[in-house]
Amino acid sequence: MSRSRSAAAPAASALPAPGALQARIESFARLERVHAGSLIISVFGDAVLPRGARLWLGSLIQLLEPLGINERLVRTAVYRLVQDGWLVNQACGRRTDYMLTAAGRARFEEASRQIYAARAPRWDLHWRLLLVTGALSPRDRERLRRSLFWQGYGELPGGIFVHPSADVGATFEALQADGLGERRADLLPLRAERLPLRGTAPDRDLVRQAWNLEALAGEYAIFVARYAPLVTELEAHGPPAPAPAFLGRTLLIHDWRRLLLRDPQLPEELLPRDWPGERARHVCRRLYRLLLAPAEQHLDERLHLADGHVPGAANWLWQRFESLEDECSLGAPRLA
């Protein structure tokens, strides 16, 4: 569900926030159209999952209001997420909690391993291939192509989709969630290894055919230009107040998640020189860690269950974007 500018909530300018962070919040709140369902998915995966994967609908409405998402849009988007199998509701008196379904939680946990990784995954030198063996209608073929595109797959001539590291089981679960479960019987999953034979086409030729890396590099450059000034500002002046910290963290992860959905996470040796993806990951990692603690303070105050209980955050939240070799730089986890 999208909202028009006329449906926007009051501007977020009253929030105490540094200039660049406040500008980002206000810029989003002024957008003519926003996919509310996608933003709610980002909030559930980033903020709600570590606190038990459920919250009162009223809390969700309050959390999103400063971003221009009004109550009607939240209710409509949540209803559609229930219909799509992401969420389930549970009444508690006159109030209602919404929580992730088992399938929704599994998809979030799988995506989190990529979203919050401190560095891009290493390549095992094998390609994952999906061959279309069935006769698909033009409509179904386009729906399949779009679903796989949003999972980072590239397309080769002849009905072949390719990815360097995808979990193919998770790919089919995502197709099921996108209403393409019946197409499973039309796809042949394969794992391929390049043979070291002289005079044959290099892997880079496959990459050029399957992905538009120039467009993706441009999106990463926009991400860096948008969020690097926030890192500079917060490192110079200290963390913002809890409310804008939460809003900034939400927008950061929303934009980062949507970028990674289109990124096949190619190994360094197959990427162009000066690839902006790693710079973007560094910016996202640093800014997230700067915003995390004050944002959690806001959630302590605003994220409630229908019975009034305030669920605490799981300890593993504080290890997001931390490499295995690092000690957590965010301090000791706060227990509920």
C-alpha positions in Angstrom: 0.0 0.0 0.0 1.4 3.4 -1.0 0.5 6.8 0.4 0.2 10.1 -1.3 1.6 13.3 0.0 -1.8 14.5 1.1 -2.1 11.5 3.4 1.2 12.3 5.2 1.4 12.8 8.9 2.7 16.1 10.4 6.3 16.7 9.4 9.1 15.2 11.6 10.8 18.6 12.0 10.0 18.8 15.7 12.3 15.9 16.5 15.7 16.9 18.0 18.2 15.6 15.5 21.4 16.7 13.8 21.0 18.5 10.5 21.9 15.7 8.1 19.8 13.1 10.0 16.8 15.4 10.3 17.1 16.2 6.6 16.9 12.5 5.7 13.9 12.0 7.9 12.1 15.0 6.5 13.0 14.0 2.9 11.4 10.6 3.4 8.3 12.0 5.1 7.8 14.3 2.0 7.9 11.5 -0.6 4.8 11.4 -2.8 4.6 7.6 -2.7 5.9 5.1 -0.2 5.3 1.4 -0.2 4.1 1.1 3.4 4.2 -2.7 3.4 7.9 -2.8 2.5 8.7 -0.3 5.2 6.8 -2.4 7.8 8.8 -5.5 6.7 12.0 -3.5 7.4 10.7 -2.5 10.8 9.7 -6.1 11.7 13.0 -7.5 10.6 15.2 -4.9 12.2 13.4 -3.8 15.4 10.6 -6.2 16.2 12.4 -9.6 15.5 15.0 -9.1 18.3 12.2 -8.3 20.7 10.2 -11.5 20.2 8.9 -10.8 16.7 5.6 -9.4 17.9 4.1 -6.0 18.8 0.9 -4.2 19.4 -0.6 -2.6 16.3 -0.9 0.8 18.1 2.9 0.8 18.8 3.6 0.2 15.1 1.3 3.1 14.2 3.1 5.4 16.6 6.5 4.4 15.5 5.8 5.1 11.8 3.7 8.3 12.1 6.8 10.6 12.0 7.7 9.1 8.7 4.4 10.2 7.1 2.7 6.8 7.3 -0.7 7.3 8.8 -2.9 4.9 10.7 -5.1 3.9 7.7 -2.0 3.0 5.6 -0.5 1.0 8.4 -3.7 -1.0 9.0 -4.1 -1.7 5.3 -0.5 -2.7 4.8 -0.6 -5.0 7.8 -3.8 -6.6 6.6 -2.1 -7.4 3.3 1.0 -8.8 5.0 -1.3 -11.1 6.9 -3.0 -12.2 3.7 0.5 -12.8 2.1 1.6 -15.1 5.0 4.1 -12.7 6.6 2.2 -11.9 9.8 -0.5 -13.4 12.0 -2.6 -11.5 14.6 -3.7 -12.3 18.1 -6.4 -10.4 20.0 -5.8 -9.3 23.6 -9.0 -7.7 24.8 -9.7 -4.8 22.6 -6.1 -4.6 21.3 -4.3 -6.8 18.8 -0.8 -8.0 18.6 0.8 -8.8 15.2 3.6 -11.3 15.0 5.7 -13.0 12.3 4.5 -16.4 11.0 7.0 -19.2 11.2 7.6 -18.8 7.4 8.0 -15.0 7.8 10.5 -15.4 10.7 12.5 -18.0 8.7 12.8 -15.5 5.8 13.8 -12.7 8.0 16.5 -14.8 9.8 17.9 -15.9 6.4 18.0 -12.3 5.1 19.6 -11.1 8.3 22.7 -13.1 7.7 23.3 -11.0 4.6 22.0 -7.7 5.7 24.0 -7.5 9.0 27.2 -9.1 7.8 30.3 -7.1 8.5 31.7 -8.1 5.0 30.5 -9.7 1.8 30.4 -13.5 1.8 33.3 -15.5 0.4 32.6 -17.3 -2.9 32.9 -21.1 -3.1 33.6 -20.9 -6.9 30.3 -22.6 -7.8 27.4 -21.0 -9.7 23.8 -21.7 -8.7 21.6 -22.2 -11.8 17.8 -22.4 -12.2 16.8 -23.7 -15.6 13.2 -23.1 -16.7 12.1 -26.5 -18.1 8.3 -25.9 -18.2 6.2 -23.9 -20.7 5.4 -20.7 -18.8 2.9 -18.1 -19.9 4.4 -14.6 -20.6 2.7 -13.4 -17.4 4.1 -16.2 -15.2 7.6 -15.8 -16.8 7.6 -12.1 -16.0 6.5 -12.7 -12.4 9.2 -15.4 -12.0 11.8 -13.1 -13.5 10.9 -10.2 -11.1 10.8 -12.4 -8.0 14.3 -13.9 -8.8 15.6 -10.4 -9.7 14.7 -9.2 -6.2 16.7 -12.2 -4.8 19.8 -11.1 -6.7 19.6 -13.6 -9.6 20.8 -12.7 -13.0 19.3 -13.9 -16.3 21.1 -15.6 -19.2 19.6 -16.4 -22.6 17.6 -19.6 -22.8 15.6 -19.3 -19.6 18.6 -19.7 -17.2 18.8 -17.8 -13.9 22.2 -17.6 -12.2 23.5 -16.6 -8.8 27.0 -17.1 -7.2 25.9 -18.0 -3.7 22.2 -18.2 -3.2 20.6 -20.7 -0.8 18.4 -22.4 -3.4 16.1 -23.8 -0.7 15.5 -20.2 0.5 14.9 -19.2 -3.1 12.1 -21.6 -3.5 10.6 -20.5 -0.1 10.6 -16.9 -1.4 8.9 -18.0 -4.6 6.3 -19.6 -2.5 5.7 -16.5 -0.5 5.5 -14.5 -3.8 2.6 -16.8 -5.0 4.8 -18.8 -7.4 4.9 -22.1 -5.5 3.4 -23.9 -8.4 6.2 -22.9 -10.7 8.6 -25.0 -8.6 7.9 -28.0 -10.9 9.0 -25.9 -13.9 12.5 -25.2 -12.4 15.6 -27.4 -12.4 18.1 -26.3 -9.8 21.8 -27.0 -10.6 25.2 -26.2 -9.0 27.9 -25.7 -11.6 31.7 -25.4 -11.4 33.8 -23.7 -14.0 36.3 -26.1 -15.5 39.9 -24.7 -15.8 40.2 -25.1 -19.6 42.4 -22.7 -21.6 40.8 -20.6 -24.3 37.2 -20.7 -22.8 35.1 -17.7 -21.8 35.9 -16.2 -18.4 33.4 -15.8 -15.6 33.3 -12.1 -16.2 31.6 -12.7 -19.5 28.8 -14.4 -17.7 28.5 -11.6 -15.2 28.3 -9.0 -18.0 25.4 -10.9 -19.6 23.5 -11.6 -16.4 23.6 -8.4 -14.4 23.5 -4.7 -15.0 26.3 -3.8 -12.7 26.5 -0.1 -13.8 22.9 0.5 -12.6 23.7 -1.3 -9.3 26.9 0.7 -8.8 24.9 3.9 -9.3 22.4 2.8 -6.6 25.3 2.1 -4.2 26.8 5.5 -5.0 23.5 7.2 -4.1 23.4 5.2 -0.8 26.9 6.4 0.1 26.1 10.0 -0.8 22.9 9.9 1.3 24.3 8.3 4.4 28.0 9.1 4.6 27.3 12.7 5.8 25.3 11.3 8.7 28.3 9.2 9.8 30.5 12.3 9.7 28.0 14.4 11.6 27.4 11.8 14.4 31.0 11.1 14.8 31.7 14.8 15.3 28.7 15.7 17.5 27.7 12.4 19.2 24.6 10.3 19.1 21.1 11.9 18.4 18.1 11.7 20.6 16.3 8.3 20.8 13.4 9.2 18.4 15.4 10.4 15.4 17.9 7.7 16.0 15.2 5.1 15.6 13.8 6.8 12.4 17.3 7.1 10.9 18.1 3.5 11.7 14.8 2.4 10.1 15.4 4.3 6.9 19.1 3.1 6.8 18.2 -0.5 7.0 15.2 -0.1 4.7 17.4 1.3 1.9 20.2 -1.2 2.6 17.8 -4.2 2.6 16.3 -3.1 -0.7 19.8 -2.7 -2.2 21.0 -6.1 -1.1 17.9 -7.7 -2.5 19.1 -6.8 -6.0 22.8 -7.5 -5.3 24.1 -10.9 -6.3 27.0 -10.4 -3.9 29.6 -11.2 -6.6 33.1 -12.1 -5.4 35.7 -9.3 -5.6 37.5 -10.9 -8.5 34.4 -10.5 -10.7 33.5 -7.0 -9.8 34.8 -3.8 -11.5 37.6 -1.8 -9.9 36.5 0.7 -7.3 33.2 -1.2 -6.7 31.1 1.0 -4.4 29.4 -1.9 -2.7 32.0 -2.4 0.0 32.2 1.4 0.7 28.4 1.3 1.1 28.6 -1.6 3.5 31.2 0.2 5.6 29.0 3.3 5.8 25.9 1.2 6.7 27.8 -0.7 9.3 29.3 2.4 11.0 26.1 4.4 11.0 24.0 1.5 12.3 26.3 1.1 15.2 26.2 4.8 16.0 22.4 4.8 16.0 21.7 1.4 17.6 21.9 2.3 21.3 19.7 5.5 21.2 17.3 3.8 18.9 16.8 0.9 21.4 16.1 3.5 24.0 13.2 4.7 21.9 11.9 1.2 21.4 12.1 0.7 25.2 9.6 3.6 25.5 7.4 3.0 22.5 7.3 -0.7 21.5 4.7 -2.4 23.6 2.6 -5.6 23.3 -1.2 -5.4 23.5 -1.1 -6.3 27.2 1.2 -3.4 27.9 4.4 -5.5 28.3 7.6 -4.1 26.9 9.7 -6.9 25.5 13.4 -6.6 25.8 15.9 -7.0 23.0 17.8 -10.2 22.5 21.5 -10.1 23.3 22.4 -11.1 19.7 21.1 -7.7 18.5 24.3 -6.1 19.7 26.5 -8.4 17.4 24.9 -7.1 14.2 27.6 -5.9 11.8 30.3 -7.3 14.1 32.9 -9.6 12.5 33.7 -12.8 14.2 37.1 -11.4 15.1 35.8 -8.2 16.7 34.7 -7.7 20.2 31.3 -5.9 20.4 32.0 -2.2 20.2 28.6 -1.2 21.4 29.2 -2.1 25.1 27.5 -4.7 27.1 24.1 -5.8 26.1 21.2 -4.4 28.1 19.1 -7.1 29.6 15.3 -6.9 29.8 
